Amino acid sequence: MVQSVSPQSIEELQQVLRTSSDTDRPTYVYRQGKPDGLTIDLSKLDKIIEIDAANLVATVGPGVKLGELSGQLAKQGLRFIPADTPFYHSKTVGQLFYEGCSNPSSLKYGYTKHFLMGSEIVLPTGELLKTGGKTVKNVTGYDFTRFFNAPYTDFGITAKFLLKLLPLPETRTAIAVTFAGFEELMAFVKDLKASRILPAYLLWIDPSVQGIYQTGIQGHLALLEFDGIADEVSEQCCNTTALIKKHGGTISETATGCGQAALTWSTLYQPSANYVLTDEYKMAFTRQPEFITAFYELAQSSRIKAGLFGQLAEGKLSIALAAPQPEEAFIQAVIKAVTQAGGISSGKYDRLTGKRGSGVLAELEQKAKAAFDPKQILNR
């Protein structure tokens, strides 16, 4: 039987890990616990400790829901970019960084990791390690903040996050558009990139994924959002509408704010009976059609109901299956197709299944794990 504890302070978390280390007890966080292990629930470490508007930094606990954080920041005219869309609102800050969630708005604002300024980490021995700080100068040199908060590394448990903030935009407009075929969609995105129109995000959802979650499929769906100064947003939306018309797209929604379509498809990032592997594959924009064609052929030959979605303009793709777990052979075949298209796998699937990576970076992680968790109690 797996026991669960819910520490209410960093000190309590430290004591839990000290005891686990002393007794050599397997301890789990953000993971399914094993028999005779201890699961740590961080939901009570849910305080927004400080919103420092002057320095554009928020200090929060790992159990803070991103939707709650966004709401509180908005009251002060601020936002935490990775949580600025509804896609991750049901996740906690701790989950965001532990799971390596990609910033949906990275096309315009950069990766999630760049919005983490510092942290306080409880090591498996119970010691407290502080990294980074409120100023950029504090995070130059060796980047221990992001090293210790890399996805699934399990060097320790981050109990406090210092997050970089930005002001809310003057306005934002969401557009949902469907294209009859993937070729038309790719031609639209290519023209969008060439025209230097920069949406905050562009999320593609293919017909297969739509069919797994909903009915009434119309084609390849693209969700876009533009934010910033009102005149600039209006001009970008006008130019984008012209490109949509050029490539035969059909606009199903134009809305001020995030839009209903974005709210609807936030289900992709929430727990469900369907297996979803987000942000696992990345490749050059021009090589995506090659991989996507191969993926559909694999799904058809394997008789697996599976589809793709993701940040198409950046080559970051995710998969969804109408099943609770994938077949190992299918995943390995997909990885091979990614490699053949010149892409890479993030290794998230391997980490989730407990496989050890190879190469210099994997060896470095294993050495760091041995140094900071000598008894290998955390998520072993």
LUMTIZA-296736 format. One record per residue: y, x negated, z of N, C-alpha, C in turn; residue in three letters. Coordinates in steps of 0.02 Angstrom, whole numbers, plus 50000, padded with zeros to 5 digits. Layout:
REM LUMTIZA-296736
YXZYXZYXZALA/...
This chain:
REM LUMTIZA-296736
499404995850000500005000050000500634995650000MET/501124997449959501744993649955502264996650002VAL/502524992550046503044994650092503724993550060GLN/504214997750078504874997250050505394996750105SER/505904992650096506454992050143507114992850105VAL/507624995250139508284996350108508814992950151SER/508934986650142509454983250182510144986150170PRO/510534986450224511204989350219511754984050221GLN/511564977750224512054972350225511724966050198SER/512144961250181511884954850157511474951450211ILE/511704952150274511344949050330510644952050337GLU/510584958650328509924961750332509484959450274GLU/509774958650215509394956150158509154949050171LEU/509584945050200509384938150217508784938150265GLN/508814942450314508274942650364507614945050332GLN/507664949850287507064952250253506734946550215VAL/507134942650179506854937250139506604931450183LEU/506934930250238506684925050285505994926950310ARG/505924933150329505274935450356504734935150302THR/504904937150241504424936850186504214929550173SER/504704925150175504554918050163504114915150219SER/504284916950281503894914350338503174916750336ASP/503084922950313502404925950313502064925550244THR/502394922350197502134921550129501954928350098ASP/502394933250108502264939950083502604941050015ARG/502244943249964502564944749900503104950049908PRO/503674948849878504254953249886504544954749817THR/504704961249806504894963349739505574966849740TYR/505964965449688506594968949678506674970149603VAL/506894976149584506954978349515506274978349479TYR/505744977949516505064977749487504604982449526ARG/504044984149494503524988049527503144983549575GLN/503114985249639502774981249688502024981449682GLY/501694976249705500964975849704500694977249774LYS/500044978849780499754980249845499884974649895PRO/500024976749958500174972050013500834968450004ASP/501234970549956501884967549946502434971649979GLY/503044969149973503634972450002504134973549946LEU/504354979749937504864981349887505544982049920THR/506034978749893506714979149919507124983949877ILE/507374989149908507804994149876508524992349892ASP/508924990949840509624988749850510124994449846LEU/509875000649845510325006349833510855007249888SER/510715004749949511205005450003511735000050002LYS/511644995049962512164989949952512604992249894LEU/512924998049905513265001549851514015002149861ASP/514304997249893515014997449908515424994049854LYS/515964997349833516474993949794516924990449845ILE/516814984149856517124980549911517864979649901ILE/518064978049839518774976849825518904977849751GLU/519474980949736519734981149668520404977349671ILE/520404971349646520994967049647521354967749580ASP/521794972749576522124974249513522564968549489ALA/522864964849535523314959349517522944953849480ALA/522334952449502521934947149472521404949749423ASN/521394956349413520914959549368520194957649385LEU/520024958449449519354956949474519124962449522VAL/518504964549516518204969149565517624965649598ALA/517544966749663516984964049701516554969849723THR/515914969749702515474975549714514784973349736VAL/514424978049767513724976849785513264978549727GLY/512644976249730512174977349674511964984549664PRO/512044988849716511834995749711512355000349683GLY/512944997849665513475002049639513295004549569VAL/513305011149559513175013949493513765012449447LYS/513615010649385514135008849338514585014849321LEU/514305020849321514715026749310515225027749366GLY/515015026749429515465027249486515995021849482GLU/515795015849465516285010349459516805011949406LEU/516585014349349517055016049295517555021349317SER/517315026349354517755031649378518275029049426GLY/518075024749472518545022049521519045017249489GLN/518825013349441519275008749407519785012549365LEU/519565017949334520015021849291520605024649330ALA/520495026049393521045028649435521605023549441LYS/521445017249431521955011949435522125009149366GLN/521905012749314522065010649246521685004549224GLY/521065003649251520674997649236519984999549210LEU/519624994649184518944995849162518534989449164ARG/517884990349175517394984949170517044986149105PHE/517174981949055516984983248986516244985148976ILE/515754981549005515064983548992514884990549016PRO/515284993249062515155000049088515665004949061ALA/516035002949009516575007148984516335012648937ASP/515705012248917515395017648877514915021448923THR/514695027348904514225031048947513515028548945PRO/513355023648902512665021648893512335018948956PHE/512715015348998512425012349057512635015649123TYR/512935021449120513225024349181512715025749235HIS/512095026749217511585028149268511285021849298SER/511435016049269511185009649295511645007149350LYS/511365002649391511764999349442512014992649414THR/512504989849448512764983249428512194978049431VAL/511784978449483511224973849489510744974349431GLY/510584980449411510134981549354510444978749289GLN/511084979749281511424977449220511304970049209LEU/511404966049261511334958849252510604956649256PHE/510204959749300509514957649305509124959149241TYR/509264964849211508914966749150509224963749087GLU/509764960149095510074956849037510334961848986GLY/510644967149010510894972348965511474969748923CYS/511414970748859511944968648813512554973148821SER/513144970248813513754974148815513804978248750ASN/513804984948754513854988948692514494987348653PRO/515004984948688515644983348656515734975848643SER/515184972248637515234964948627515524963248559SER/515474967748510515764966548444516504964848450LEU/516854968048496517574966948505517724962748567LYS/517324963548620517524960648684517074955048710TYR/516514953748677516094948248699515514950448743GLY/515084945648761514464947048797514584949048869TYR/514084952548897514114954748966514224948849014THR/513884943249001513924937649047514634935049057LYS/515064936149008515754933749013516174938049060HIS/515904943649083516254947949130516014947049201PHE/515614941849213515404940049280515754933649301LEU/516194934249351516604928649373516274924649429MET/515894927949470515584924649527515074929049560GLY/514704926349608514194930249642514004927149708SER/513674931149750513364928649811512624930449807GLU/512204925349811511484926049800511104924249862ILE/510654928649882510204927249938509574924149909VAL/509444917949926508844914549902508224917049938LEU/507634916149910507014918449942506914915550012PRO/507234910050027507194907050094507664910350144THR/508094914950119508574918350162509254915050162GLY/509324909250130509974905850127510434909550079GLU/511094908850091511594912150050511944907050006LEU/511954908349941512264903849893512844907449859LEU/513434904349859514024907249827514194903349764LYS/514334907049710514504903849647515144906949618THR/515524903049580516114905649546516664907749592GLY/517104911849566517674914249604518134918549561GLY/518704920249587519154924949553519554921749496LYS/519574915149491519954911949438519494908449390THR/519724907649328519324904549276519154897349295VAL/519614893949329519504887049349518874886349392LYS/518724891449431518144891249475517474891749438ASN/517494893549375516864894349338516804889449280VAL/517194884049282517114878849232516584873849256THR/516394869249211515864864449230515184867749225GLY/514734865949270514074868949270514124876449287TYR/513854880549245513934887749252513374890549296ASP/513424889349362512904891649407512904899249414PHE/513484902349405513514909649411513044912949361THR/513084910949299512674914049247511964911249247ARG/511874905149271511204902349277510794906249327PHE/511084907749384510714911449436510664918849421PHE/511084921349376511054928449359510784929649289ASN/510414924749262510094925649197509534930849205ALA/509394934749153508914940149157508214937849180PRO/507944941249229507254940449251507074933349275TYR/507574929549295507414922649317507144922449388THR/507334927149431507044927849498507144921649541ASP/507734918549537507884912949582508114915549650PHE/508354921649652508594924749713508824931749698GLY/509124935049748509364941849740510124941849747ILE/510474943849695511204943949698511424949949739THR/511804948449792512014953549840512754955349832ALA/513114951549790513824953049779514024950249711LYS/514394954349674514614952449607515374952549603PHE/515674947549571516384947349556516454948649481LEU/516744954349464516764956649395517464956049365LEU/517494953649304518124953249268518304960149241LYS/518934962049250519174968649227519684967849172LEU/519804973349136520334973749086520704980349095LEU/521324980849071521674987249075521354992449029PRO/521414998749047521195004049002521605004048938LEU/521315005948882521695006148820522165012148819PRO/522665011848778523135017448771522775023548745GLU/522315022548698521935028148671521265025648645THR/520805030348635520155028648606519905034648567ARG/519575033248511519315038548468518595036948449THR/518165041948455517455041148438517305044748372ALA/516875041648332516655044548269515895044248266ILE/515585049748249514865050048236514765051648162ALA/514365047548128514275048448056513555047348037VAL/513305051147988512625050247964512635048147890THR/512145043947872512055041747803511355043747781PHE/511285045647719510635048047694510115042547696ALA/510315036347681509835030847679510105024647715GLY/509655020047730509845013947763510285009447719PHE/510165009647653510565005547608511295007547610GLU/511425014147612512115016547616512445014547681GLU/512055014947735512315012947801512495005547801LEU/512055001247776512184994047775512784992347731MET/512854995847675513434994647631514074996547667ALA/514055002047706514645004047745514814998747797PHE/514314996447834514444991447887514694984947856VAL/514414983047798514644976947764515374977447745LYS/515574983147718516274984147700516724984347762ASP/516464987347815516854987747878516994980647904LEU/516484976347903516564969547926517044965647880LYS/516974966647815517394963147767518134965147773ALA/518254971447791518944973847797519254971947864SER/518854968747907519084966447973519284972348018ARG/518994978148005519074983748051518604982548109ILE/518854982448169518454980448226518374986048276LEU/517834989848272517714995048322517514991848389PRO/517624995448443517404992948508516644992548508ALA/516314997448477515584996948469515375000648406TYR/514784998748381514475002148325513725002348340LEU/513485008148358512785009048377512415012948323LEU/511875009948297511465013248246510835016148278TRP/510655022248258510045025448282509675028148221ILE/509075025448208508725027348146508395034248154ASP/508175037248099507855043948102507245044148147PRO/506855038748149506245038648190506415039348264SER/506925035648287507125036148357507405043048371VAL/507805045648326508065052448334507495057448341GLN/506975056548301506415061148303506015060748368GLY/506015054948400505675054148464506025058048518ILE/506685058348514507085061348568507345068348552TYR/507435069948489507755076248472507445079148409GLN/507695085048389507505088148325508135088648282THR/508055090848221508635091748177508905085148151GLY/508475080648130508685074148104509025074948037ILE/509585071548027509955072147964509975065547925GLN/509845060047956509895053547921509995048047971GLY/510225042347947510375036647990511045037848025HIS/511025037848091511615039548131511975033248154LEU/512635033148148513055027748173513585030648219ALA/513625027848279514135029848327514645024148332LEU/515285025748322515815020848326516345023048374LEU/516685018248403517265019748445517815014648431GLU/518425017048426519005012748417519465013648477PHE/519725008048503520175008548560520755003748552ASP/521285005248589521875000848587522515004848583GLY/523015002048549523655005348540523565011248491ILE/523905016748506523785022948468523875022048393ALA/524405018748370524525018048299523975013948265ASP/523745008648299523225004448271522565008248267GLU/522415011948319521795015948319521805021048263VAL/522375024348255522435029448202522325026348133SER/522615020448122522545017048057521815014948046GLU/521495012248098520795010148091520345016048076GLN/520455021548111520045027548099520145030148028CYS/520765029948003520915032247936520555027847884CYS/520585021247893520255016647847519495017247850ASN/519235018347911518515019147919518275025547886THR/518655030947892518485037247860518445036447785THR/518895032447756518875031247684518235027547664ALA/518025022647705517415019047691516795023447698LEU/516815027847747516255032647756516185037047694ILE/516745039447670516745043647609516495039747549LYS/516695033447544516495029147488515735028447484LYS/515415028047542514685026847544514285033247558HIS/514605038947550514235045247553514045047547622GLY/514385045047674514235047047742514535053847759GLY/514245056947810514495063447833514705062847906THR/515335064147920515585063847988515395070248025ILE/515035069448080514835075348119515275076248180SER/515655071148199516085071748257516645066648254GLU/517245068848270517815064448284518125066948348THR/518155062648399518375065048464518815059848499ALA/519285062348537519675057948580519255056448642THR/519195050048658518755048048713518085045748686GLY/517575045848730516925043048710516545047548662CYS/516675054048662516325058548617515665061148644GLY/515475067148623514855070248647514235066548622GLN/514275063848561513695060348532513505054348575ALA/513995050648598513855044848641513535047048706ALA/513775052548734513475055148796512755057248784LEU/512625060448727511955062748711511475056848706THR/511675051548672511225045948659511205040748714TRP/511555042148769511485037748827510775038348856SER/510395043448835509705044248858509265038348836THR/509465034948783509095029048760509055023548813LEU/509545023448857509595018048906509395020448976TYR/509075026348979508865029149043508095029449045GLN/507805029249104507065029649109506805036149078PRO/506245035549043505935041449012505195040049000SER/504855044848971504145043948955504045039548894ALA/504585038048859504545033848799504695026548817ASN/504345022048784504465014848796505045012548754TYR/505525009348787506115006748753506204999448773VAL/506284995148723506404988048735507084986448703LEU/507604985748745508274985048720508474977748710THR/508854976648657509164970148643508654964448642ASP/508064965748616507544960648614507604956048554GLU/507844958748498507834954848436508534953848408TYR/508654947848382509304946348353509204942248289LYS/509594943948238509554940348175510204941148137MET/510274937148085510874937448044510944944348012ALA/511554946548005511694953147976511344953947908PHE/511374948747867511104949347799510344949347797THR/510014947347851509274947147853508974953447885ARG/509394957747911509134963647945508724968247900GLN/508944969647838508534974047796507824971547787PRO/507744964947782507074961947773506634963547834GLU/506914962547893506524964047954506394971447961PHE/506894975547950506834982747961506304985647914ILE/506294983347852505774985647805505084983747831THR/505014977547856504374975247883504174979247944ALA/504664980947986504524984748047504244991648030PHE/504554995047982504315001747964503605001447934TYR/503464996147896502794995247868502284994147923GLU/502474990247974502024988948030501884995348069LEU/502404999148082502325005448119501875010248081ALA/501965010548016501565015147975500835012947973GLN/500725006447962500035003947957499675004248024SER/500055003748079499755004048146499705011248172SER/499985015948133500005022948153500345023848221ARG/500885020348228501275020648290501945023948275ILE/502135028848314502775032148306503305027848341LYS/503685024148302504165019348330504775019048285ALA/505335017348314505955016848276506405011448303GLY/506985010648271507455005348288508145008348302LEU/508505004948346509205006548357509545000248382PHE/510205000348384510544994448411511214993048379GLY/511464987048394512134984948373512064981648304GLN/512054985748253511884983548186512354978148160LEU/513004978848173513484974048147513384967048176ALA/513054966648233512934960248266512214957848260GLU/511804961848229511104959848221510694960248285GLY/510894964448333510524965348395510144971948392LYS/509484971448388509074977448377508594978648435LEU/508474985048447508034987348499507504991848469SER/506944992748505506424997248480506285002748530ILE/506065008448504505855014048547505195016648520ALA/504735018148565504075020748546503945027348581LEU/503605031848547503415038248576502765037248617ALA/502805032648665502235031148708502505027548770ALA/502145027948826502395024748887502355017148885PRO/501905014348845501825007048840501645005148768GLN/501854999248745501684997148678501004993748674PRO/500734993348615500124989448605500324982148594GLU/499974977648628500144970548625500134968048553GLU/499644970048514499594967648445500194969848404ALA/500444975848417501034978348380501644974148398PHE/501754972848462502324968848484502304961848453ILE/501724958748453501654952048425501784952048350GLN/501574957348316501704957948244502444958848230ALA/502784962548274503504963448267503864956748277VAL/503664953048327503974946548340503884941948280ILE/503294942148249503164938048190503634940048133LYS/503744946548125504194948948073504914946748086ALA/505104946748150505774944448169505854937048149VAL/505364933048166505394925948151505424924648076THR/505024928348039505014927547966505684929447934GLN/506074933747968506734935747944507274931047972ALA/507064925548002507544920648028507854922648094GLY/507564927648128507834929948191507484926848251GLY/507704928948310507414926548372507284932348419ILE/506824931148465506674936048518506974933548583SER/507264937948621507584935948684507084933948737SER/506454935848728505944934348778505904939548833GLY/506284944948827506274950048880505584953048888LYS/505244954448833504574957348837504104952748874TYR/504124946348859503684941548893503834941348968ASP/504464941548986504644941449057504394947749093ARG/504464953449059504244959749089503484959849099LEU/503124956449055502394956549060502124950449097THR/502574946349125502364940749167502134934649130GLY/502294934249065502104928249027502614922749037LYS/502374916649040502814910949046503034908548976ARG/503684907348970503934904848907503774897548897GLY/503924894948839503814887948824504464884848801SER/504474878248800505074874748779505464871948837GLY/505994868248821506384864648872506714869448921VAL/507014874948896507354879648941506854883048988LEU/506274884848961505764888149003505534883349058ALA/505444876949041505244871949091505774871149145GLU/506414871349124506964870749172506964876649220LEU/506854882749193506824888649235506254888249286GLU/505684885849263505104885349308505224880249363GLN/505574874849348505734869849399506234872649449LYS/506724876449423507224879549467506894884749512ALA/506434888549484506074893549523505684890249580LYS/505354884649565504974881049617505444878249670ALA/506044876249650506514873349699506814878549745ALA/507004884349717507344889349757506874894449788PHE/506274894949762505764899449789505104895649795ASP/505084890749841504494886249845503834889849858PRO/503864895549892503244899249906503104904649854LYS/503544905049804503464909849749503344916949775GLN/503774919149822503694925749850504034931249809ILE/504564929249772504974934349740504704936249671LEU/504504942449665504254945249602503684941149572ASN/503224939049616502664934949590502084939249566ARG/
